């Protein structure tokens, strides 16, 4: 692990903010690192408000999208809501179809089959619309590159409204409206919405036409918060507001589908991290193992008993998914070892029988072991399909673009992408990808980095700091949970390895050389850090990097260090 201490803001800035807010140096430093420099900005940060959301009509083509949908509603046209099969896509479809069903009964949903149709808008989906007399398709979380498919629909007299957040290519489809804040000529102030977020801006604009305000739309925010967390978009600006209120809905009045999942995992007071690791994988499992329709059915179900039934089916998909991804990860790691690819700058593996639904998860797992830009390929029809994942700081989308002569199609983000290619191009692509990455990556990025917000002393970890830090949530990219470093720690002698195969490390630390420590001790738990036990034995001094969280045990709640690394 590379430890990088973030630059400390200028002392005069810390003092000014500290006095304005009546907080200590630590809190002022954490805020300044998040570009919060004044009392007003801090107030907006700690008190998210719907007033901080932008006017949806600032988005390019919003007026055209609203006009076309309103025309369809007033003329009784059939509307097909289409979206991708992942969490962002299925929550988007659930959001848009639920809203439109409050205004018409002529709405249906369509999720492409991951195996038969692949990602995004498909010819099969357009044929389905044509066969069933749909004259308007609202596509969510996909479509920004579907130039030929939108043209094909146009020939059949079907209009498209596209709501996407992926990077556009050099041209965009000739749809009635293309909503995507990442278009260069789109003046929308916030560029980092997820697909469901773009869909929410559209229903915000539509509902304003219908005489409603944002307060009438809060019931949809559990879907938006889930998509924000699952799609790993920055939790800053507008996303932070939507996630903040969405988490309130999830914890106070979740839709029956979410409630059914929460009942199964028996957890209360969820954080956005819980949404990412508990709710999102289950929604995703439907599209990975069976069909994304199951997720939409669960998320739009209003009958709690039926929702429980659907959730239990999805739980089965999720355990199948877990088994598949564990098995494939073992096989992929063996392949890397055999090829000695840890000497390379990339990890590219392929096996034709690997389950297409879990190769993205496997790519992420491989990065945990071999920290390299990673591609996991499987056979998909007569082509090979891959999921790409990257390391922090490296743009895998740009690297794929540089290899595009070997690729049939690709799309995605800086850190995650998908692609297909012809089998005969696999070896040439693999070499081209290795060449591009080796020539363009900063070699330091091949070692995982822990970014440390600030150094603190052990006695400064107290209830007051924790109370304020909880208000920094929801956490995510752009607003990560604060990471601290403390030096001169000594284990009191109670440190030990715990868990299966002694994988984890539990310590009880003090700072005996610090006169202010007053004998304070704090429990620390380090998942996967069991091999660091020798560093803490015999009361050796060490330094630790950690976040702070609560430990709930036998009805008592105490603060603990969640160790990230020790040296």
Backbone torsions as a table, in degrees:
resi	resn	phi	psi	omega
1	UNK	NA	135.0	171.6
2	UNK	-91.8	125.1	175.7
3	UNK	-95.5	122.0	178.5
4	UNK	-120.8	116.1	178.4
5	UNK	-85.0	121.2	-179.7
6	UNK	-62.6	147.1	179.1
7	UNK	-59.7	139.7	178.7
8	UNK	-79.5	133.4	178.3
9	UNK	-60.6	157.2	179.1
10	UNK	-55.7	142.2	-174.5
11	UNK	-56.9	-40.0	-177.8
12	UNK	-65.4	-33.4	177.2
13	UNK	-67.2	-43.1	179.2
14	UNK	-60.6	-46.5	-178.0
15	UNK	-62.2	-44.2	-177.7
16	UNK	-62.2	-45.2	-178.0
17	UNK	-70.4	-38.7	179.3
18	UNK	-58.6	-43.5	-179.3
19	UNK	-72.1	-39.5	-178.7
20	UNK	-63.9	-35.5	-174.6
21	UNK	-102.5	-9.3	-175.7
22	UNK	58.7	50.1	177.4
23	UNK	-125.2	175.9	179.9
24	UNK	-90.9	177.1	-177.4
25	UNK	-57.5	-39.5	-175.5
26	UNK	-62.2	-49.0	-177.6
27	UNK	-65.2	-42.8	179.2
28	UNK	-61.0	-40.8	179.1
29	UNK	-63.4	-46.8	-179.3
30	UNK	-60.4	-39.4	-179.8
31	UNK	-68.3	-44.9	-179.4
32	UNK	-62.3	-35.0	177.7
33	UNK	-66.3	-20.4	176.8
34	UNK	-99.1	19.9	178.1
35	UNK	61.9	30.4	175.5
36	UNK	-104.1	108.8	-166.9
37	UNK	-117.1	-4.6	-175.6
38	UNK	-140.3	168.5	178.0
39	UNK	-58.9	-43.7	-178.1
40	UNK	-63.3	-44.0	179.9
41	UNK	-65.4	-37.6	178.0
42	UNK	-66.1	-39.3	178.7
43	UNK	-62.1	-44.0	177.9
44	UNK	-62.8	-37.9	-178.2
45	UNK	-68.5	-46.7	-176.8
46	UNK	-81.5	-18.1	-179.7
47	UNK	-127.1	70.2	179.5
48	UNK	-54.9	144.9	-176.4
49	UNK	-143.6	148.7	175.1
50	UNK	-61.2	-22.1	178.5
51	UNK	-64.8	-18.3	-179.8
52	UNK	-83.5	-6.2	179.2
53	UNK	-78.1	147.6	-178.2
54	UNK	-83.0	157.2	174.8
55	UNK	-64.3	121.7	-177.4
56	UNK	-60.0	-24.6	-177.9
57	UNK	-73.6	-4.1	173.5
58	UNK	-74.2	-15.0	-179.3
59	UNK	-80.6	133.7	179.7
60	UNK	-54.0	134.1	176.1
61	UNK	74.9	3.5	-178.5
62	UNK	-61.1	-40.5	-180.0
63	UNK	-62.0	-39.3	179.8
64	UNK	-67.8	-41.2	-179.8
65	UNK	-62.3	-46.5	-178.6
66	UNK	-64.0	-44.7	-178.7
67	UNK	-60.1	-42.8	-177.7
68	UNK	-68.5	-40.9	-180.0
69	UNK	-69.1	-40.5	178.5
70	UNK	-61.5	-38.9	178.9
71	UNK	-63.6	-42.4	179.3
72	UNK	-62.7	-39.8	179.8
73	UNK	-65.9	-44.9	-175.4
74	UNK	-72.6	-27.8	-178.1
75	UNK	-97.5	5.1	176.5
76	UNK	67.3	32.4	177.8
77	UNK	-74.0	157.2	172.9
78	UNK	-83.6	128.9	-177.9
79	UNK	-114.9	129.2	176.8
80	UNK	-106.3	123.6	178.2
81	UNK	-99.5	116.8	-172.3
82	UNK	-119.9	138.8	178.3
83	UNK	-154.4	171.0	-178.2
84	UNK	-72.6	169.6	-172.9
85	UNK	-92.1	1.8	179.0
86	UNK	-90.2	-172.4	-175.5
87	UNK	-62.7	-45.2	-178.5
88	UNK	-61.7	-42.6	-179.3
89	UNK	-67.9	-46.7	-176.0
90	UNK	-71.3	-36.0	175.6
91	UNK	-66.9	-36.6	178.4
92	UNK	-62.2	-44.6	-179.6
93	UNK	-66.3	-41.1	177.7
94	UNK	-61.5	-43.0	180.0
95	UNK	-62.0	-55.0	-174.0
96	UNK	-67.0	-42.6	-177.7
97	UNK	-69.0	-38.7	178.1
98	UNK	-60.6	-44.1	-179.3
99	UNK	-65.5	-49.5	-176.5
100	UNK	-62.6	-30.8	179.3
101	UNK	-69.4	-14.7	173.4
102	UNK	-77.1	-10.3	-175.8
103	UNK	-120.9	-15.0	179.5
104	UNK	-160.0	155.5	175.1
105	UNK	-100.7	7.4	-177.1
106	UNK	-97.8	52.3	-176.9
107	UNK	-127.4	135.9	172.2
108	UNK	-135.9	165.2	-178.4
109	UNK	-118.6	155.6	179.6
110	UNK	-145.5	122.8	174.0
111	UNK	-117.0	126.4	179.8
112	UNK	-66.4	151.0	176.4
113	UNK	-78.8	123.9	-176.6
114	UNK	-53.8	-36.6	-172.2
115	UNK	-90.8	-36.4	-175.5
116	UNK	-87.0	-38.3	-172.7
117	UNK	-111.8	-24.6	-177.5
118	UNK	79.3	-168.1	-172.2
119	UNK	-71.7	139.8	166.4
120	UNK	77.9	-156.7	-176.7
121	UNK	-68.0	134.6	-179.6
122	UNK	-124.4	158.4	175.1
123	UNK	-62.0	-35.5	-179.8
124	UNK	-62.8	-40.0	178.1
125	UNK	-64.7	-39.6	179.1
126	UNK	-68.1	-40.2	177.0
127	UNK	-63.0	-37.9	176.5
128	UNK	-60.5	-44.1	178.9
129	UNK	-62.4	-42.4	-178.9
130	UNK	-64.8	-45.3	-178.1
131	UNK	-64.8	-27.0	-175.5
132	UNK	-110.1	18.8	170.6
133	UNK	64.1	39.6	171.8
134	UNK	-92.4	126.9	-179.4
135	UNK	-102.7	-7.4	179.2
136	UNK	-139.1	130.3	173.4
137	UNK	-114.7	126.4	171.5
138	UNK	-102.3	111.9	-177.3
139	UNK	-101.0	133.9	-176.7
140	UNK	-125.5	140.8	178.8
141	UNK	61.7	22.4	177.5
142	UNK	-167.8	169.7	172.3
143	UNK	110.4	-15.5	-172.9
144	UNK	-66.2	-20.4	179.0
145	UNK	-113.3	7.2	-173.2
146	UNK	-84.8	55.1	-174.0
147	UNK	-63.1	-50.3	-177.6
148	UNK	-66.5	-37.4	-176.0
149	UNK	-71.3	-38.3	177.7
150	UNK	-66.7	-37.0	177.1
151	UNK	-65.1	-40.3	177.9
152	UNK	-60.9	-42.8	179.3
153	UNK	-64.6	-39.6	-178.1
154	UNK	-60.6	-40.3	178.0
155	UNK	-60.3	-28.7	-179.4
156	UNK	-92.8	5.8	177.5
157	UNK	79.3	22.3	179.9
158	UNK	-107.8	127.5	178.3
159	UNK	-90.5	152.9	177.4
160	UNK	-121.5	137.1	162.3
161	UNK	-114.9	121.7	-176.7
162	UNK	-106.3	129.1	173.4
163	UNK	-118.9	104.6	-176.7
164	UNK	-136.0	167.2	177.9
165	UNK	-136.3	5.5	178.7
166	UNK	-80.7	163.7	-178.2
167	UNK	-68.6	131.2	177.5
168	UNK	-72.5	156.8	170.8
169	UNK	-83.3	-161.2	-177.0
170	UNK	-70.2	-23.5	172.7
171	UNK	-133.4	158.5	179.7
172	UNK	-114.3	157.2	-178.0
173	UNK	-60.6	153.0	179.1
174	UNK	-85.1	61.1	178.7
175	UNK	-87.3	167.8	176.0
176	UNK	-60.4	-39.8	178.9
177	UNK	-150.0	138.8	175.0
178	UNK	-121.8	108.5	177.4
179	UNK	-98.2	111.4	177.1
180	UNK	-160.1	108.0	-175.7
181	UNK	-63.3	-13.0	-179.6
182	UNK	-84.3	-1.7	173.3
183	UNK	-65.4	137.8	-175.5
184	UNK	-60.9	-33.6	-178.0
185	UNK	-94.4	15.4	175.7
186	UNK	-94.1	124.4	-175.3
187	UNK	-90.1	8.8	-177.1
188	UNK	-59.9	131.0	-170.2
189	UNK	-67.6	-25.9	-176.7
190	UNK	-114.3	119.7	-170.5
191	UNK	-95.4	-7.8	-166.0
192	UNK	-103.7	19.1	177.2
193	UNK	-61.1	149.5	170.4
194	UNK	-85.4	178.6	180.0
195	UNK	-59.6	-43.6	179.7
196	UNK	-65.4	-32.8	176.4
197	UNK	-64.5	-41.2	177.2
198	UNK	-64.8	-41.6	176.6
199	UNK	-60.1	-39.2	179.7
200	UNK	-65.5	-39.5	178.5
201	UNK	-62.1	-35.5	178.3
202	UNK	-67.2	-43.2	179.3
203	UNK	-72.0	-25.6	174.7
204	UNK	-63.1	-43.5	179.3
205	UNK	-68.5	-42.8	179.9
206	UNK	-64.1	-40.8	-176.1
207	UNK	-71.6	-29.6	176.7
208	UNK	-62.7	-38.4	175.5
209	UNK	-61.6	-29.0	-175.8
210	UNK	-93.1	9.8	176.5
211	UNK	80.4	17.0	-179.1
212	UNK	-107.4	163.5	178.6
213	UNK	-116.0	176.6	179.1
214	UNK	-57.4	-32.0	-179.1
215	UNK	-63.3	-23.4	178.5
216	UNK	-80.6	-5.6	-173.9
217	UNK	-110.7	5.5	-175.2
218	UNK	-59.8	-29.2	-177.6
219	UNK	-61.7	-19.3	-179.4
220	UNK	-88.0	-9.4	-169.9
221	UNK	-74.9	-17.1	173.7
222	UNK	-64.0	-36.0	176.9
223	UNK	-66.6	-43.9	-177.4
224	UNK	-65.4	-44.6	-179.5
225	UNK	-61.3	-39.5	-179.7
226	UNK	-64.9	-42.1	179.1
227	UNK	-67.1	-40.0	178.8
228	UNK	-59.9	-46.7	-179.7
229	UNK	-65.5	-47.3	-174.3
230	UNK	-69.3	-32.8	-175.4
231	UNK	-88.0	1.5	176.4
232	UNK	52.1	44.4	173.3
233	UNK	-87.6	159.9	-179.0
234	UNK	-59.7	138.0	176.2
235	UNK	-98.6	70.1	179.8
236	UNK	-130.8	169.9	172.2
237	UNK	45.3	-129.6	-175.7
238	UNK	-62.3	-38.2	178.5
239	UNK	-60.0	-37.3	-177.7
240	UNK	-67.5	-39.4	178.1
241	UNK	-63.3	-49.0	-178.4
242	UNK	-63.5	-40.5	179.8
243	UNK	-68.6	-39.9	-178.8
244	UNK	-59.4	-51.1	-178.7
245	UNK	-73.8	-31.3	177.1
246	UNK	-64.6	-37.9	177.8
247	UNK	-66.5	-34.1	176.1
248	UNK	-62.5	-41.0	179.3
249	UNK	-65.6	-44.8	-179.5
250	UNK	-58.6	-38.5	-176.5
251	UNK	-87.4	-20.3	-176.9
252	UNK	-109.6	-44.1	-176.3
253	UNK	-142.0	61.3	-177.9
254	UNK	-69.2	151.6	175.3
255	UNK	-62.6	156.8	-175.9
256	UNK	-52.4	-36.6	-179.9
257	UNK	-62.2	-44.9	177.1
258	UNK	-66.9	-41.8	-179.4
259	UNK	-59.4	-38.9	-179.7
260	UNK	-64.5	-39.5	177.3
261	UNK	-66.7	-44.4	-179.0
262	UNK	-60.6	-40.5	178.5
263	UNK	-61.2	-38.2	-177.8
264	UNK	-69.2	-39.4	-177.2
265	UNK	-88.3	-6.1	175.3
266	UNK	51.8	54.3	178.9
267	UNK	-131.1	141.4	178.3
268	UNK	-121.1	167.2	178.9
269	UNK	51.0	63.8	-176.7
270	UNK	-72.4	143.7	169.8
271	UNK	-97.7	173.1	178.8
272	UNK	-67.3	-26.3	175.2
273	UNK	-64.4	-40.0	176.2
274	UNK	-62.8	-38.9	178.3
275	UNK	-60.7	-43.2	-178.5
276	UNK	-65.7	-39.4	-172.7
277	UNK	-100.7	-11.4	-178.7
278	UNK	-115.6	-54.8	-176.4
279	UNK	-77.2	-50.1	-173.5
280	UNK	-58.7	-45.5	-179.3
281	UNK	-61.1	-31.3	-179.5
282	UNK	-72.0	-41.5	177.1
283	UNK	-63.5	-42.6	-179.1
284	UNK	-64.8	-34.2	-174.6
285	UNK	-59.9	-31.2	179.6
286	UNK	-59.3	-53.2	-179.1
287	UNK	-69.5	-27.9	-179.1
288	UNK	-73.9	-43.7	-170.3
289	UNK	-102.6	-25.8	-174.9
290	UNK	-133.6	-85.9	179.3
291	UNK	-159.7	139.8	-179.2
292	UNK	-60.2	-19.8	177.5
293	UNK	-56.6	-34.3	-179.1
294	UNK	-61.1	-37.6	179.8
295	UNK	-67.7	-44.7	179.8
296	UNK	-62.8	-41.4	178.9
297	UNK	-59.3	-45.3	179.1
298	UNK	-63.1	-44.7	-173.6
299	UNK	-73.8	-19.1	-179.3
300	UNK	-105.2	-2.8	-177.7
301	UNK	-71.2	132.3	-179.9
302	UNK	-102.3	-13.1	179.9
303	UNK	-90.5	114.9	-175.8
304	UNK	-57.2	-37.5	-178.4
305	UNK	-65.6	-43.3	177.6
306	UNK	-66.2	-39.2	179.1
307	UNK	-59.7	-41.0	178.1
308	UNK	-60.2	-42.0	-179.8
309	UNK	-63.3	-47.4	180.0
310	UNK	-63.6	-39.0	-178.7
311	UNK	-64.5	-35.7	-179.3
312	UNK	-71.6	-32.0	173.8
313	UNK	-64.3	-42.8	-178.8
314	UNK	-67.2	-32.6	176.7
315	UNK	-61.5	-37.9	176.9
316	UNK	-64.3	-45.0	177.2
317	UNK	-57.5	-39.9	-175.9
318	UNK	-67.2	-38.8	178.9
319	UNK	-72.0	-33.1	173.3
320	UNK	-62.6	-42.0	179.4
321	UNK	-61.4	-42.4	-178.2
322	UNK	-62.8	-44.3	178.9
323	UNK	-61.5	-45.5	-178.1
324	UNK	-63.1	-44.2	-175.0
325	UNK	-71.0	-31.9	177.3
326	UNK	-66.2	-43.9	-178.7
327	UNK	-64.8	-45.9	-177.7
328	UNK	-66.6	-36.8	178.9
329	UNK	-60.6	-43.2	178.5
330	UNK	-59.3	-47.4	-178.6
331	UNK	-64.3	-40.2	-178.4
332	UNK	-67.5	-40.3	178.6
333	UNK	-63.7	-39.3	177.3
334	UNK	-61.0	-40.7	-179.6
335	UNK	-63.1	-42.0	-179.7
336	UNK	-64.4	-42.3	-179.9
337	UNK	-63.1	-45.1	-179.7
338	UNK	-60.3	-40.7	-177.4
339	UNK	-85.4	-2.4	-176.6
340	UNK	50.8	42.2	-174.8
341	UNK	-77.1	-5.4	174.8
342	UNK	-65.9	-14.6	175.3
343	UNK	-79.5	-13.1	-176.5
344	UNK	-92.1	174.4	178.2
345	UNK	-92.4	-7.7	-179.5
346	UNK	-134.5	159.4	169.4
347	UNK	-118.7	115.0	178.1
348	UNK	-127.8	117.7	-177.2
349	UNK	-128.7	156.2	-176.6
350	UNK	-151.4	136.3	170.6
351	UNK	-151.0	127.0	-170.2
352	UNK	-67.1	-22.3	-176.9
353	UNK	-91.4	-3.0	-178.7
354	UNK	-63.0	143.1	-176.3
355	UNK	-72.5	120.2	-175.3
356	UNK	-60.0	-28.7	-176.0
357	UNK	-69.8	-16.3	-175.5
358	UNK	-119.5	4.0	-175.6
359	UNK	-65.4	-26.8	176.3
360	UNK	-67.2	-41.2	178.0
361	UNK	-65.3	-42.3	180.0
362	UNK	-61.6	-41.3	178.2
363	UNK	-58.1	-42.1	178.0
364	UNK	-64.4	-39.5	179.2
365	UNK	-64.9	-39.7	-179.9
366	UNK	-63.3	-36.2	178.5
367	UNK	-64.6	-31.7	177.7
368	UNK	-63.1	-29.5	-178.4
369	UNK	-95.5	-52.9	177.1
370	UNK	-113.4	106.7	-170.7
371	UNK	-79.2	81.9	-176.9
372	UNK	-140.4	152.2	167.6
373	UNK	-54.5	131.1	-165.6
374	UNK	-130.7	139.3	174.9
375	UNK	-128.8	130.5	176.1
376	UNK	-117.2	119.0	-176.7
377	UNK	-104.5	149.3	168.9
378	UNK	-143.2	170.4	178.9
379	UNK	-83.0	135.7	177.8
380	UNK	-138.2	98.9	-174.1
381	UNK	66.4	-128.2	179.0
382	UNK	-97.8	10.1	-179.3
383	UNK	-118.7	173.1	169.4
384	UNK	-105.6	138.7	177.8
385	UNK	-119.5	145.0	-179.4
386	UNK	-137.4	153.5	166.7
387	UNK	-110.4	135.2	179.2
388	UNK	-111.6	138.9	172.8
389	UNK	-133.2	150.5	-175.8
390	UNK	-122.2	171.2	174.4
391	UNK	-93.6	158.3	-176.8
392	UNK	-57.9	129.7	176.2
393	UNK	95.6	-9.8	-178.4
394	UNK	-114.3	130.1	-176.4
395	UNK	-89.2	99.9	-177.6
396	UNK	-72.3	-27.6	178.2
397	UNK	-61.5	-46.0	178.9
398	UNK	-63.1	-38.1	179.4
399	UNK	-64.1	-40.4	178.3
400	UNK	-66.6	-38.3	179.1
401	UNK	-59.5	-37.6	-179.9
402	UNK	-69.7	-17.3	178.8
403	UNK	-106.3	16.7	-168.0
404	UNK	-63.9	-20.0	179.0
405	UNK	-63.6	-21.8	-179.2
406	UNK	-97.0	-4.6	-170.0
407	UNK	-107.9	142.8	174.3
408	UNK	-77.5	-55.2	174.5
409	UNK	-154.3	154.8	178.4
410	UNK	-154.6	161.6	177.5
411	UNK	-167.4	165.9	176.7
412	UNK	144.0	-147.6	-173.1
413	UNK	-126.0	-173.5	178.1
414	UNK	-60.3	-41.0	-172.3
415	UNK	-107.5	-9.0	-178.4
416	UNK	-148.4	133.7	-179.0
417	UNK	-151.0	167.4	176.0
418	UNK	-131.8	151.6	179.4
419	UNK	-153.8	160.7	171.4
420	UNK	-130.0	149.8	175.2
421	UNK	-152.0	165.6	177.4
422	UNK	-76.0	144.0	-175.9
423	UNK	-57.3	-37.0	-177.5
424	UNK	-68.4	-14.6	179.4
425	UNK	-94.5	-0.6	-172.5
426	UNK	-59.4	-52.5	-176.0
427	UNK	-63.9	-40.6	179.6
428	UNK	-65.4	-41.5	178.0
429	UNK	-63.0	-45.8	-177.2
430	UNK	-56.0	-43.4	179.6
431	UNK	-69.2	-41.6	179.8
432	UNK	-61.9	-42.1	-179.7
433	UNK	-63.7	-43.8	176.8
434	UNK	-60.1	-44.1	-178.8
435	UNK	-62.8	-47.2	-178.3
436	UNK	-61.7	-47.7	-177.8
437	UNK	-64.6	-45.9	-176.6
438	UNK	-62.9	-31.0	-178.8
439	UNK	-84.5	-20.7	-172.3
440	UNK	-113.7	-18.3	-174.2
441	UNK	-81.9	139.8	170.7
442	UNK	-72.9	120.2	-170.6
443	UNK	-59.8	-25.2	178.9
444	UNK	-65.6	-22.3	-179.2
445	UNK	-69.9	-10.2	-179.1
446	UNK	-84.7	0.1	171.2
447	UNK	-113.8	127.1	-178.3
448	UNK	-58.6	142.1	-176.3
449	UNK	-112.4	138.1	168.8
450	UNK	-109.4	119.5	178.0
451	UNK	-91.1	120.4	-176.0
452	UNK	-98.9	126.7	-179.3
453	UNK	-69.0	-50.6	-176.4
454	UNK	-164.0	155.4	173.5
455	UNK	-80.4	140.0	173.1
456	UNK	-139.7	163.8	174.9
457	UNK	-94.2	158.1	-173.9
458	UNK	-61.7	-37.4	-177.1
459	UNK	-69.4	-13.4	179.5
460	UNK	-81.9	-10.7	174.8
461	UNK	-81.8	97.7	-175.3
462	UNK	-141.2	176.5	-175.0
463	UNK	-61.4	-35.9	-178.1
464	UNK	-65.4	-46.1	178.7
465	UNK	-61.2	-43.9	-178.9
466	UNK	-62.4	-40.1	179.6
467	UNK	-59.0	-43.7	-179.5
468	UNK	-72.0	-42.1	-177.8
469	UNK	-61.4	-34.1	178.4
470	UNK	-60.6	-28.1	-179.7
471	UNK	-78.2	-7.5	174.9
472	UNK	-74.8	-20.9	-177.8
473	UNK	-65.8	159.9	1.6
474	UNK	-74.9	142.0	-177.6
475	UNK	-93.3	153.8	177.8
476	UNK	169.1	-174.0	-179.1
477	UNK	-51.1	134.9	-178.1
478	UNK	86.2	-17.0	176.7
479	UNK	-151.8	61.7	-176.6
480	UNK	-73.5	156.4	175.1
481	UNK	-57.9	130.7	-175.5
482	UNK	-56.0	138.2	178.6
483	UNK	-113.3	127.8	-177.2
484	UNK	-114.0	158.0	171.3
485	UNK	-124.7	134.0	174.5
486	UNK	-128.3	133.6	-178.2
487	UNK	-102.8	170.4	175.6
488	UNK	56.5	39.6	175.3
489	UNK	-86.0	148.0	176.3
490	UNK	-136.1	131.7	175.8
491	UNK	-74.2	140.3	-175.7
492	UNK	-76.2	-1.4	-178.0
493	UNK	107.9	-6.5	-179.4
494	UNK	-96.7	1.1	-179.9
495	UNK	-64.2	144.2	-179.5
496	UNK	-160.8	163.8	172.5
497	UNK	-86.7	140.0	-178.5
498	UNK	-133.9	168.4	176.0
499	UNK	85.4	177.8	-178.9
500	UNK	-61.3	131.8	-178.7
501	UNK	57.5	25.7	-180.0
502	UNK	51.8	39.1	-174.7
503	UNK	-70.5	-30.1	-171.0
504	UNK	-109.5	162.2	-176.8
505	UNK	-120.9	131.6	174.8
506	UNK	-121.2	129.3	-178.7
507	UNK	-127.9	158.7	168.7
508	UNK	-127.6	106.5	-168.0
509	UNK	-110.7	151.8	170.8
510	UNK	-132.4	179.9	177.0
511	UNK	-129.5	70.7	-170.9
512	UNK	-60.9	-23.4	-177.7
513	UNK	-86.6	-1.8	-179.0
514	UNK	-101.4	114.7	-176.7
515	UNK	-60.9	-24.2	-179.6
516	UNK	-82.3	-8.4	-173.5
517	UNK	-67.7	-25.8	177.6
518	UNK	51.3	34.6	178.8
519	UNK	71.9	10.4	178.7
520	UNK	-58.7	138.2	172.2
521	UNK	-129.0	158.4	-178.6
522	UNK	-146.0	137.6	176.2
523	UNK	-77.9	141.1	173.9
524	UNK	-129.0	140.5	176.4
525	UNK	-125.0	128.4	-178.8
526	UNK	-120.5	102.0	-179.5
527	UNK	-70.8	129.1	-179.3
528	UNK	76.4	9.2	-177.3
529	UNK	-106.2	17.3	-179.1
530	UNK	-55.2	-34.1	-177.6
531	UNK	-71.6	-5.9	178.9
532	UNK	-90.4	1.6	-175.9
533	UNK	-53.3	-41.2	-179.7
534	UNK	-57.1	-26.4	-178.6
535	UNK	-69.2	-20.2	-175.4
536	UNK	-108.1	-5.3	-176.9
537	UNK	-69.1	159.9	173.7
538	UNK	55.3	33.3	175.7
539	UNK	54.9	36.5	173.3
540	UNK	-72.0	144.3	175.2
541	UNK	-76.7	142.5	176.9
542	UNK	-146.4	167.0	174.0
543	UNK	-116.9	151.9	-175.2
544	UNK	-133.5	148.3	172.4
545	UNK	-113.6	131.1	-171.8
546	UNK	-159.7	161.8	166.6
547	UNK	-109.7	170.3	-179.3
548	UNK	-109.3	136.7	170.3
549	UNK	-147.7	-178.6	-177.6
550	UNK	-97.7	142.0	172.9
551	UNK	-110.1	121.8	178.1
552	UNK	-102.4	117.6	-177.5
553	UNK	-146.7	122.4	177.4
554	UNK	51.8	40.6	176.6
555	UNK	82.5	-3.7	176.9
556	UNK	-107.9	148.6	-179.7
557	UNK	-118.5	126.9	177.7
558	UNK	-137.5	160.0	176.9
559	UNK	-80.4	147.7	174.1
560	UNK	-144.1	159.8	175.1
561	UNK	-88.4	129.5	172.2
562	UNK	-98.1	97.0	-171.9
563	UNK	-67.9	133.9	174.9
564	UNK	-100.8	-35.1	179.8
565	UNK	-167.1	155.7	172.7
566	UNK	-135.0	152.8	177.9
567	UNK	-141.0	NA	NA
